[in-house]
Every structure is written in structure tokens, then in C-alpha cells.
Amino acid sequence: MFSYKDGGRLQDGVGLLTSILMRYNEVGSVHYWREEHALKFTFLVSQPQKVKSLQDLLIPALEFFHHLEGQKMRVFDVVCRSEESVCVITVTRDVDSMSQREVGLIVELIKRKYKLELIYDELYLPEDEQVYQEEKISQMLSSIQSNDINKNVLALREEGKVLVFKT
């Protein structure tokens, strides 16, 4: 048996990003931002979008969610960037106040708002595997909440495969 210099947190971070992409195929990529101890989720939408309408949806929903959970968000940002005929939506959230349920809420809100415009891989994941991935997300979020990862990590989906990069 061997140990990691970072106590396994990098492995937990890689596992977290991989599980998020496996469970939520609507997420195009997820990036751990070490400097802010935050996650950046990207979604692709087939038409240019106004960031204000997305903020009007996400801000009150997440503030209410965190009010019910008794927590405050330290980092919350929504950015829309249009590139040719695609809009890249980036939602940034701090790891400290994030939960698996919040990840699911963000994905569901974006999925409902952009029903026809959201670009994602149609992948089938059996329900028991969905539950397993959600449990892994919860465990790994808890693991890295108390100890940040000492590297930036990016995970993205390409042709049905999850690719992970350390930076």
C-alpha cells in the first residue's frame, strides 16, 4: 500500500469531477479552481443567451436552497460567453458550501430552462448507478471541503469518455 503526498485529496478531486460528469451528462466540463476552492461547471447551449435571465433563475433558487440548508455561499458566479453559434454557460460555486443536492439542483434548473437548446451527450445511466455516483459525489465533496486540492483540475467529456487534466 502506498500513500499520496496530498493525503489522497487529489485523487478525491479527480474522482469528484469524474463522478459529476458521469452522473450529470448535461455538464460539459467541470473545473476545480484551487485559488478560490471552487468548482466551475460549464454547459453548452445552441444559441446566444442573456446572462441576466439565467441569473434571475439561479440566484433566488440557490439563495433559497442555502437559506434552507443554513449556509451562505462564499463564491457564486454565472457567466455566459457566446462563441460562434454556441453559448458557454459557466456556473462557479465554492466547494465549502456545496452539496451533491445543489449540483443536482443547478443541473435541473439549467436543463429545464434550456430544454431544446442544451447540448449534451445522450447517455443512459441505470438508476442504481445514478444513486451510486450521487453518493460518491457527496463523499468526495466532504473530503475536499476541509482540505483543498493543491492543483487545478479539469475534467471534460469527449466522445463519451471523461478526460481529466491537472494544471
GIRA-V826671 format. One line per field, one symbol per residue. psi: psi as a letter, one per 30 degrees, with the letter a starting at -180 (. if undefined). A space follows every 50 residues. Layout:
BEGIN
psi=???
END
This chain:
BEGIN
psi=kllkegggeeeeeeeeeeeeeeeiffkelkkkjeefhlkjkkkkkflklk feeeefeeeeeeeeefeefhlkkekkkkkkjkjcgkkjkkkkkkeegkle eeeeeeeeeeeeeheffkklkjkkjleeeeeeeeeeeeeeeeefefjlkg lkkkklkjhfkkkkkk.
END
